[in-house]
Amino acid sequence: MTGHERTWHIPRQREAVSDTRRDVRKTLADWGMEDAADDIGLIISELLGNAVVHGEPEISLTLAVRDECVCGKVVDHGPGMPQPRTPTDNAEGGRGLAIVEAYTRRWGVTPLPDGPGKCVWFECCCSALDGAR
């Protein structure tokens, strides 16, 4: 399955993350990839949560299907780059990028070429999905 792509423009509001996650689940089902919905939903929740809390508008999410892989990118225009952290056992945050690492085949961060901001991208293929469970 290839050729599907969709972009969402995300308001900088915490509730937008759960609203988008629900819409992503429906979109993946429409694309015949409902088995990937839980894992992709977790990945985008972490990335969008970071963008909403630490980034700046405009925030967008793009998902595409290429060769049985779901590829995604979250773009925001805030300064700074996300950095993986090693949180303490009692920390309430700091695990998001470790979760993204665990559930994707590969991921990364690219600065936007035309000003402040970044694109956090990921690739999640069937083998990566199966291995993460």
Secondary structure, 3 states (H helix, E strand, C coil): CCCCEEEEEECCCCHHHHHHHHHHHHHHHHCCCHHHHHHHHHHHHHHHHHHHHHCCCCEEEEEEEECCEEEEEEEECCCCCCCCCCCCCCCCCCCHHHHHHHHCCEEEEEECCCCCCEEEEEEEEHHHHHHHC
